[in-house]
Protein backbone atom coordinates (compact mmCIF):
# COMPACT_ATOMS: atom_id res chain seq x y z
CA UNK A 1 0.00 0.00 0.00
CA UNK A 2 2.78 2.43 0.91
CA UNK A 3 4.49 2.11 -2.47
CA UNK A 4 1.18 2.69 -4.22
CA UNK A 5 0.50 5.71 -2.02
CA UNK A 6 3.98 7.07 -2.76
CA UNK A 7 3.59 6.79 -6.52
CA UNK A 8 0.06 8.21 -6.58
CA UNK A 9 0.82 11.08 -4.20
CA UNK A 10 4.05 11.91 -5.99
CA UNK A 11 2.30 12.01 -9.34
CA UNK A 12 -0.73 14.04 -8.19
CA UNK A 13 1.19 16.54 -6.05
CA UNK A 14 3.80 17.00 -8.76
CA UNK A 15 1.14 17.78 -11.38
CA UNK A 16 -0.46 20.36 -9.09
CA UNK A 17 2.89 21.96 -8.19
CA UNK A 18 4.02 22.10 -11.80
CA UNK A 19 0.84 23.84 -12.91
CA UNK A 20 0.89 26.31 -10.02
CA UNK A 21 4.63 26.84 -10.54
CA UNK A 22 4.15 27.54 -14.25
CA UNK A 23 1.48 30.12 -13.43
CA UNK A 24 3.44 31.93 -10.70
CA UNK A 25 6.67 31.88 -12.72
CA UNK A 26 4.89 33.38 -15.70
CA UNK A 27 3.25 36.09 -13.58
CA UNK A 28 6.66 36.99 -12.20
CA UNK A 29 8.20 37.05 -15.67
CA UNK A 30 5.58 39.45 -17.05
CA UNK A 31 5.98 41.66 -13.99
CA UNK A 32 2.62 40.81 -12.44
CA UNK A 33 3.85 38.86 -9.44
CA UNK A 34 1.34 40.76 -7.25
CA UNK A 35 -1.21 38.23 -8.52
CA UNK A 36 0.76 35.25 -7.18
CA UNK A 37 -0.92 35.51 -3.79
CA UNK A 38 -4.30 34.89 -5.44
CA UNK A 39 -2.96 31.80 -7.19
CA UNK A 40 -1.60 30.41 -3.92
CA UNK A 41 -4.85 31.35 -2.18
CA UNK A 42 -6.79 29.22 -4.63
CA UNK A 43 -4.31 26.35 -4.22
CA UNK A 44 -4.50 26.55 -0.42
CA UNK A 45 -8.30 26.54 -0.44
CA UNK A 46 -8.21 23.50 -2.73
CA UNK A 47 -5.98 21.61 -0.27
CA UNK A 48 -8.45 22.35 2.55
CA UNK A 49 -11.35 21.31 0.32
CA UNK A 50 -9.54 18.06 -0.53
CA UNK A 51 -9.18 17.27 3.19
CA UNK A 52 -12.91 17.95 3.53
CA UNK A 53 -13.63 15.57 0.66
CA UNK A 54 -11.49 12.90 2.36
CA UNK A 55 -13.42 13.29 5.63
CA UNK A 56 -16.76 13.17 3.81
CA UNK A 57 -15.66 10.12 1.86
CA UNK A 58 -14.64 8.37 5.09
CA UNK A 59 -18.03 9.13 6.66
CA UNK A 60 -19.84 7.73 3.62
CA UNK A 61 -17.66 4.60 3.65
CA UNK A 62 -18.31 4.10 7.37
CA UNK A 63 -22.03 4.33 6.65
CA UNK A 64 -21.77 1.64 3.99
CA UNK A 65 -19.77 -0.52 6.40
CA UNK A 66 -22.50 -0.18 9.03
CA UNK A 67 -25.01 -1.46 6.47
CA UNK A 68 -22.73 -4.34 5.51
CA UNK A 69 -22.33 -3.02 1.98
CA UNK A 70 -18.73 -1.79 2.10
CA UNK A 71 -17.55 -4.53 -0.28
CA UNK A 72 -19.81 -3.21 -3.02
CA UNK A 73 -18.49 0.30 -2.44
CA UNK A 74 -14.90 -1.00 -2.56
CA UNK A 75 -15.56 -2.67 -5.91
CA UNK A 76 -17.08 0.52 -7.29
CA UNK A 77 -14.14 2.58 -6.04
CA UNK A 78 -11.63 0.20 -7.65
CA UNK A 79 -13.38 0.24 -11.01
CA UNK A 80 -13.76 4.03 -11.07
CA UNK A 81 -10.14 4.44 -9.92
CA UNK A 82 -8.99 2.25 -12.79
CA UNK A 83 -10.71 4.57 -15.25
CA UNK A 84 -9.46 7.72 -13.52
CA UNK A 85 -5.85 6.53 -13.27
CA UNK A 86 -5.80 5.56 -16.94
CA UNK A 87 -7.39 8.84 -17.98
CA UNK A 88 -4.92 10.78 -15.80
CA UNK A 89 -1.92 9.17 -17.48
CA UNK A 90 -3.20 9.81 -21.00
CA UNK A 91 -4.31 13.36 -20.19
CA UNK A 92 -0.92 14.36 -18.86
CA UNK A 93 0.91 12.58 -21.68
CA UNK A 94 -1.07 14.54 -24.27
CA UNK A 95 -1.00 17.90 -22.45
CA UNK A 96 2.52 17.96 -21.00
CA UNK A 97 3.96 19.47 -24.19
CA UNK A 98 1.57 22.42 -24.39
CA UNK A 99 0.77 22.68 -20.67
CA UNK A 100 2.93 25.77 -20.23
CA UNK A 101 1.35 27.58 -23.20
CA UNK A 102 -2.18 26.79 -22.07
CA UNK A 103 -1.60 28.05 -18.54
CA UNK A 104 0.08 31.23 -19.75
CA UNK A 105 -2.77 31.88 -22.21
CA UNK A 106 -5.36 31.65 -19.45
CA UNK A 107 -3.34 33.93 -17.19
CA UNK A 108 -3.10 36.52 -19.98
CA UNK A 109 -6.89 36.65 -20.16
CA UNK A 110 -7.19 37.08 -16.39
CA UNK A 111 -4.52 39.81 -16.33
CA UNK A 112 -6.00 41.74 -19.26
CA UNK A 113 -9.43 41.79 -17.62
CA UNK A 114 -8.17 42.17 -14.05
CA UNK A 115 -10.08 39.00 -13.15
CA UNK A 116 -8.59 38.18 -9.73
CA UNK A 117 -11.51 35.90 -8.86
CA UNK A 118 -10.84 33.94 -12.04
CA UNK A 119 -7.23 33.36 -10.97
CA UNK A 120 -8.32 32.07 -7.57
CA UNK A 121 -10.98 29.80 -9.05
CA UNK A 122 -8.64 28.49 -11.75
CA UNK A 123 -5.86 27.51 -9.34
CA UNK A 124 -8.49 26.17 -6.92
CA UNK A 125 -9.99 23.84 -9.54
CA UNK A 126 -6.59 22.70 -10.82
CA UNK A 127 -5.40 21.65 -7.36
CA UNK A 128 -8.80 20.37 -6.23
CA UNK A 129 -8.93 17.96 -9.17
CA UNK A 130 -5.63 16.42 -8.08
CA UNK A 131 -6.77 16.33 -4.46
CA UNK A 132 -10.06 14.59 -5.17
CA UNK A 133 -8.33 12.07 -7.42
CA UNK A 134 -5.82 11.34 -4.64
CA UNK A 135 -8.63 10.76 -2.13
CA UNK A 136 -10.35 8.38 -4.53
CA UNK A 137 -7.16 6.44 -5.26
CA UNK A 138 -6.30 6.19 -1.57
CA UNK A 139 -9.76 4.72 -0.94
CA UNK A 140 -9.12 2.16 -3.68
CA UNK A 141 -5.70 0.97 -2.49
CA UNK A 142 -6.62 0.86 1.22
CA UNK A 143 -10.10 -0.55 0.98
CA UNK A 144 -11.62 2.66 2.31
CA UNK A 145 -9.15 3.56 5.09
CA UNK A 146 -8.10 6.90 3.60
CA UNK A 147 -6.65 8.15 6.88
CA UNK A 148 -4.15 5.29 6.99
CA UNK A 149 -2.87 6.15 3.52
CA UNK A 150 -2.63 9.87 4.28
CA UNK A 151 -0.64 9.27 7.48
CA UNK A 152 1.65 6.55 6.11
CA UNK A 153 5.26 7.04 5.06
CA UNK A 154 4.35 6.43 1.41
CA UNK A 155 2.12 9.49 1.05
CA UNK A 156 4.47 11.74 3.03
CA UNK A 157 7.47 10.57 1.00
CA UNK A 158 5.56 11.11 -2.24
CA UNK A 159 4.76 14.70 -1.25
CA UNK A 160 8.40 15.36 -0.27
CA UNK A 161 9.79 13.96 -3.53
CA UNK A 162 7.24 15.93 -5.58
CA UNK A 163 8.28 19.17 -3.85
CA UNK A 164 11.98 18.45 -4.47
CA UNK A 165 11.44 17.52 -8.13
CA UNK A 166 9.29 20.58 -8.84
CA UNK A 167 11.89 22.81 -7.11
CA UNK A 168 14.71 21.35 -9.23
CA UNK A 169 12.58 21.71 -12.35
CA UNK A 170 11.88 25.40 -11.85
CA UNK A 171 15.46 26.07 -10.78
CA UNK A 172 16.57 24.68 -14.13
CA UNK A 173 18.75 21.92 -12.69
CA UNK A 174 16.47 19.11 -13.92
CA UNK A 175 16.71 18.75 -17.69
CA UNK A 176 14.36 15.79 -18.24
CA UNK A 177 11.52 16.73 -20.64
CA UNK A 178 8.12 16.70 -18.96
CA UNK A 179 6.67 14.35 -21.57
CA UNK A 180 9.42 11.77 -20.92
CA UNK A 181 9.14 12.18 -17.17
CA UNK A 182 5.39 11.60 -17.14
CA UNK A 183 5.71 8.61 -19.45
CA UNK A 184 8.03 6.91 -16.94
CA UNK A 185 5.80 7.57 -13.94
CA UNK A 186 2.74 6.80 -16.06
CA UNK A 187 4.03 3.28 -16.73
CA UNK A 188 3.94 2.50 -12.99
CA UNK A 189 0.52 4.09 -12.62
CA UNK A 190 -0.80 1.88 -15.44
CA UNK A 191 0.48 -1.22 -13.60
CA UNK A 192 -1.31 -0.11 -10.44
CA UNK A 193 -4.48 0.55 -12.44
CA UNK A 194 -4.39 -2.93 -13.98
CA UNK A 195 -3.96 -4.40 -10.51
CA UNK A 196 -7.02 -2.56 -9.21
CA UNK A 197 -9.07 -3.85 -12.14
CA UNK A 198 -8.27 -7.53 -11.54
CA UNK A 199 -8.75 -7.14 -7.78
CA UNK A 200 -12.22 -5.71 -8.42
CA UNK A 201 -13.04 -8.68 -10.66
CA UNK A 202 -11.75 -11.10 -8.00
CA UNK A 203 -13.93 -9.46 -5.34
CA UNK A 204 -17.00 -9.59 -7.61
CA UNK A 205 -16.41 -13.32 -8.12
CA UNK A 206 -16.01 -13.87 -4.36
CA UNK A 207 -19.39 -12.18 -3.85
CA UNK A 208 -20.93 -14.18 -6.75
CA UNK A 209 -21.77 -10.98 -8.58
CA UNK A 210 -20.16 -12.55 -11.62
CA UNK A 211 -19.31 -16.19 -12.22
CA UNK A 212 -16.24 -17.85 -13.67
CA UNK A 213 -15.80 -20.26 -16.55
CA UNK A 214 -12.44 -21.35 -15.13
CA UNK A 215 -11.88 -20.39 -11.46
CA UNK A 216 -8.17 -21.28 -11.43
CA UNK A 217 -6.16 -21.03 -14.63
CA UNK A 218 -2.97 -22.00 -12.81
CA UNK A 219 -1.63 -22.32 -9.27
CA UNK A 220 1.66 -20.62 -8.39
CA UNK A 221 1.36 -21.11 -4.64
CA UNK A 222 4.34 -23.49 -4.75
CA UNK A 223 6.44 -20.66 -6.16
CA UNK A 224 4.97 -17.42 -4.76
CA UNK A 225 1.96 -17.62 -2.43
CA UNK A 226 -0.41 -14.68 -2.45
CA UNK A 227 -0.37 -14.25 1.34
CA UNK A 228 1.61 -15.55 4.37
CA UNK A 229 -1.49 -17.59 5.29
CA UNK A 230 -1.30 -19.33 1.90
CA UNK A 231 2.38 -20.01 2.60
CA UNK A 232 1.48 -21.64 5.94
CA UNK A 233 -1.34 -23.71 4.42
CA UNK A 234 0.82 -24.94 1.56
CA UNK A 235 3.57 -25.96 3.98
CA UNK A 236 1.04 -27.77 6.15
CA UNK A 237 -0.66 -29.58 3.27
CA UNK A 238 2.41 -30.60 1.24
CA UNK A 239 5.19 -30.72 3.81
CA UNK A 240 7.39 -28.46 1.65
CA UNK A 241 7.75 -24.70 1.73
CA UNK A 242 7.06 -22.47 -1.31
CA UNK A 243 10.15 -21.01 -2.95
CA UNK A 244 9.29 -17.39 -2.06
CA UNK A 245 7.72 -15.80 1.01
CA UNK A 246 4.06 -14.89 1.21
CA UNK A 247 5.13 -11.39 2.25
CA UNK A 248 6.42 -10.85 -1.28
CA UNK A 249 3.07 -12.01 -2.62
CA UNK A 250 1.22 -9.51 -0.40
CA UNK A 251 3.47 -6.73 -1.66
CA UNK A 252 2.97 -7.62 -5.33
CA UNK A 253 -0.77 -8.05 -4.88
CA UNK A 254 -1.09 -4.63 -3.25
CA UNK A 255 1.08 -2.98 -5.89
CA UNK A 256 0.21 -4.81 -9.12
CA UNK A 257 -2.76 -7.05 -8.29
CA UNK A 258 -0.77 -10.31 -8.26
CA UNK A 259 -2.78 -13.50 -7.80
CA UNK A 260 -1.30 -16.97 -7.32
CA UNK A 261 -4.54 -18.63 -8.49
CA UNK A 262 -6.30 -16.24 -10.89
CA UNK A 263 -9.54 -16.99 -12.71
CA UNK A 264 -9.68 -16.91 -16.50
CA UNK A 265 -11.65 -13.65 -16.27
CA UNK A 266 -8.87 -12.02 -14.22
CA UNK A 267 -6.22 -13.14 -16.68
CA UNK A 268 -8.21 -11.96 -19.70
CA UNK A 269 -9.01 -8.62 -18.04
CA UNK A 270 -5.34 -8.07 -17.15
CA UNK A 271 -4.10 -8.91 -20.63
CA UNK A 272 -6.98 -7.08 -22.29
CA UNK A 273 -6.25 -3.93 -20.30
CA UNK A 274 -2.66 -3.78 -21.53
CA UNK A 275 -3.74 -4.59 -25.09
CA UNK A 276 -6.18 -1.66 -24.95
CA UNK A 277 -3.43 0.62 -23.59
CA UNK A 278 -1.08 -0.54 -26.33
CA UNK A 279 -3.67 0.14 -29.03
CA UNK A 280 -4.42 3.58 -27.63
CA UNK A 281 -0.76 4.56 -27.39
CA UNK A 282 0.11 3.19 -30.82
CA UNK A 283 -2.70 5.20 -32.42
CA UNK A 284 -1.43 8.50 -30.92
CA UNK A 285 1.76 8.92 -32.97
CA UNK A 286 -0.12 8.60 -36.23
CA UNK A 287 -2.33 11.50 -35.30
CA UNK A 288 0.66 13.56 -34.25
CA UNK A 289 2.45 12.88 -37.51
CA UNK A 290 -0.57 14.02 -39.47
CA UNK A 291 -0.77 17.15 -37.33
CA UNK A 292 2.92 17.82 -37.83
CA UNK A 293 2.53 17.40 -41.61
CA UNK A 294 -0.42 19.79 -41.63
CA UNK A 295 1.47 22.33 -39.55
CA UNK A 296 4.47 22.00 -41.87
CA UNK A 297 2.33 22.59 -44.96
CA UNK A 298 0.62 25.54 -43.32
CA UNK A 299 3.95 27.15 -42.39
CA UNK A 300 5.24 26.68 -45.96
CA UNK A 301 2.12 28.35 -47.38
CA UNK A 302 2.49 31.27 -44.98
CA UNK A 303 6.15 31.71 -45.88
CA UNK A 304 5.29 31.68 -49.60
CA UNK A 305 2.57 34.30 -49.09
CA UNK A 306 4.94 36.50 -47.06
CA UNK A 307 7.50 36.40 -49.87
Secondary structure as GFF3:
##gff-version 3
##sequence-region A 1 307
A	DSSP	alpha_helix	2	29	.	.	.	ID=ss1
A	DSSP	three_ten_helix	33	35	.	.	.	ID=ss2
A	DSSP	alpha_helix	36	66	.	.	.	ID=ss3
A	DSSP	alpha_helix	70	95	.	.	.	ID=ss4
A	DSSP	alpha_helix	99	113	.	.	.	ID=ss5
A	DSSP	alpha_helix	116	142	.	.	.	ID=ss6
A	DSSP	alpha_helix	146	151	.	.	.	ID=ss7
A	DSSP	alpha_helix	153	171	.	.	.	ID=ss8
A	DSSP	alpha_helix	178	206	.	.	.	ID=ss9
A	DSSP	alpha_helix	228	238	.	.	.	ID=ss10
A	DSSP	alpha_helix	246	256	.	.	.	ID=ss11
A	DSSP	alpha_helix	264	306	.	.	.	ID=ss12
###
